[in-house]
Amino acid sequence: MVIRMKNAPDMSGWLVASDIDGTLNGKLRYMPSENEKAIKDFTRRGGLFTLASGRPPESMRRHYMKVSAYPTPAIFLNGAGIYDYRSEKVLHFSPLDKNAKEIAQDIASHFKTAEIIVNTLERTYVVRPVVFGVGMALSDKMPFTVYRSISEVPAEGWGKVVFFAAPPVLRELNEYACSLQNTGCRFVIPSPVTCEMLTQEAEKGRAFVILRDMLGISPEKTGAIGDYYNDMSFKEAVKYFAVCAQAPADLRAQADYVACHCNRGAVGDFLKYLSQYSENS
């Protein structure tokens, strides 16, 4: 339970970002009340709070509005871009190169059981769905089109490609993808069943630094919290990097703070920690 401290410190000048799934929200995709209360308290005391997710902007919208992150821009598609919900404008976007389609086709041809999602800013393309694809597209609340082959997907404006497979297949897929030469892409594992292809510039941490500089925030007053390997780039981008208690052990070992389990209000726990630090500094 997150308790607001008496004479709680002023948090003006602070910027904190949170992952959504498995961090802001619990494992059943609901947000614990402890998080909502703590975020409102943090922003009431002058802090800036935002979200940094693998989701596209429209899919993030309802989560963003629920935590009253407005007017701080949000980081989308695992750092591929920054979106301002106040002006409804993309402030920064690093799309995949046109050769991304050829690379995705190569991977798809070697791993024929993998399902694929291609995210653009306005639409999601689902390729050969069996278990994950359509369900993920529906949960994203995005317009989507289903195709049998990735060759049918329009090649323009790709922000991210997601490959879905059972963990043993996914490990092989990731090893193969990372072995490809001169792709101009990076591959990350945001969950045990997904591998994502992004441009080299797309990292949550890198996007956070861009946003921090846009807002004129001191590096000394920054924090971020996540739960998986796609959140690790925050480590070098913020002063205080936190992970949820259920994060892999190697991430917990590198974090500045290990919050409680996401089901119990990890974001609220982290904000309380930052408030205590600010009060004592």
SVG drawing of the C-alpha trace seen along z (x, -y; Angstrom):
<svg xmlns="http://www.w3.org/2000/svg" viewBox="-10 -23 37 48">
<polyline fill="none" stroke="black" stroke-width="0.4" points="0.0,0.0 1.3,-3.4 0.9,-6.0 1.4,-9.7 3.9,-11.1 3.2,-14.2 5.0,-17.2 5.6,-15.3 8.5,-16.9 8.0,-19.1 8.7,-16.9 8.9,-19.8 11.6,-19.2 11.3,-15.4 10.5,-13.2 9.5,-9.5 8.5,-7.0 6.8,-3.7 6.3,-0.6 2.7,0.4 2.2,4.2 3.6,6.0 4.6,2.7 1.9,0.0 -0.7,2.8 -0.7,6.1 -0.5,9.5 -4.3,9.4 -3.9,6.1 -5.5,3.9 -3.9,1.0 -3.6,1.4 -5.3,-1.5 -1.9,-2.1 -0.4,-3.2 -3.2,-5.5 -3.1,-7.2 0.7,-7.6 0.9,-9.0 -1.8,-11.6 0.1,-12.5 3.4,-12.7 2.0,-15.0 0.1,-17.1 3.5,-17.8 4.9,-19.0 6.4,-15.8 6.1,-14.9 5.0,-11.3 4.7,-9.5 4.5,-6.1 7.0,-4.2 5.6,-1.2 5.9,1.2 2.4,0.2 1.6,-2.3 0.2,-5.7 -3.5,-4.9 -3.2,-1.7 -1.5,-3.7 -4.1,-6.4 -6.5,-4.9 -3.7,-4.0 -2.2,-7.5 -5.5,-9.2 -6.2,-7.0 -3.0,-8.1 -3.4,-11.8 0.0,-11.9 -1.2,-14.8 0.5,-17.0 3.8,-15.0 4.5,-13.3 4.7,-9.5 7.3,-7.1 5.8,-4.5 6.9,-1.4 9.7,-0.7 11.4,-4.0 10.7,-4.3 8.8,-7.5 7.5,-10.2 3.8,-11.3 2.2,-14.5 -1.4,-13.8 -2.0,-17.5 -1.3,-18.5 -2.0,-15.1 1.3,-15.2 4.3,-12.8 7.3,-14.7 9.9,-12.1 9.8,-8.9 12.5,-6.5 10.8,-4.1 12.3,-1.0 14.1,-1.3 12.5,0.0 14.7,3.1 12.8,4.2 10.3,6.0 12.9,8.1 14.5,8.9 11.2,9.9 10.4,12.1 13.8,13.9 13.0,14.6 9.5,15.6 10.7,18.1 13.0,19.8 10.5,19.9 7.2,20.9 5.3,21.3 6.0,17.8 3.1,15.3 4.0,11.8 2.6,8.3 3.8,5.1 3.0,1.9 2.6,-1.4 1.4,-4.6 -2.2,-4.2 -2.7,-0.5 -1.6,3.0 -0.9,5.8 -1.3,9.4 0.4,12.1 -0.6,15.8 -2.2,15.6 -2.9,18.8 -2.7,18.1 -1.3,14.6 -1.8,12.3 -5.4,11.3 -5.7,11.3 -2.8,8.9 -4.2,6.7 -7.6,6.6 -6.0,5.8 -4.1,2.9 -7.4,1.3 -5.9,0.6 -7.4,0.9 -5.9,4.1 -5.7,6.1 -4.9,9.9 -2.6,11.3 -1.4,14.8 2.1,13.6 4.3,10.7 4.9,10.0 1.3,8.6 2.0,6.0 2.5,2.5 6.2,1.6 5.9,-2.0 5.9,-3.4 6.9,-0.3 7.6,-1.2 8.1,2.3 7.8,5.9 6.9,8.5 7.5,12.2 5.5,14.5 6.5,18.1 6.9,20.7 9.9,19.9 12.3,22.6 11.5,21.5 11.7,17.9 15.2,18.3 16.3,19.9 14.5,17.1 16.3,14.4 19.7,16.0 19.1,16.3 17.9,12.7 20.9,11.3 23.2,13.3 22.0,11.4 24.5,8.9 24.0,5.2 20.3,5.1 20.4,1.7 18.0,3.2 18.1,4.3 16.3,7.3 14.9,7.3 13.0,9.8 10.2,8.0 8.5,11.2 9.2,14.9 7.1,15.4 8.0,12.3 11.0,11.0 10.8,7.4 12.6,5.9 13.3,2.2 15.5,-0.4 18.9,-0.8 17.8,-4.2 14.7,-2.8 15.3,-2.3 13.2,-3.4 16.3,-4.9 17.3,-6.9 13.8,-8.2 13.7,-9.2 16.8,-11.3 15.3,-13.1 12.1,-13.7 14.1,-14.8 16.0,-17.4 12.7,-18.6 11.3,-19.3 14.5,-20.8 14.7,-18.2 18.0,-17.7 19.4,-14.2 19.7,-14.1 15.9,-14.2 14.9,-11.3 13.6,-7.8 12.1,-4.9 10.6,-1.5 10.0,1.6 9.9,5.4 11.7,6.9 14.8,6.8 13.3,4.1 13.4,1.8 17.1,2.2 18.1,-0.8 16.6,-3.0 19.6,-2.0 22.0,-4.4 19.3,-7.1 18.0,-7.9 19.4,-8.6 17.2,-5.9 16.3,-2.7 13.8,-0.4 12.3,3.0 9.3,4.9 9.9,7.8 8.9,10.4 11.6,9.1 14.3,11.6 17.1,11.9 19.8,10.3 17.7,7.2 17.0,7.0 20.7,7.2 21.4,4.2 18.5,2.0 18.9,-0.9 15.6,0.2 13.5,3.3 9.9,2.4 7.1,4.8 5.3,7.1 3.4,5.3 0.1,6.8 0.7,4.9 1.5,1.5 5.1,1.4 4.9,-2.1 3.5,-3.5 6.2,-1.8 8.9,-3.3 7.4,-6.8 7.4,-6.5 11.1,-5.6 11.8,-8.7 9.9,-10.9 11.9,-9.6 15.1,-10.3 14.0,-13.8 13.1,-14.5 16.5,-13.4 18.6,-15.1"/>
</svg>
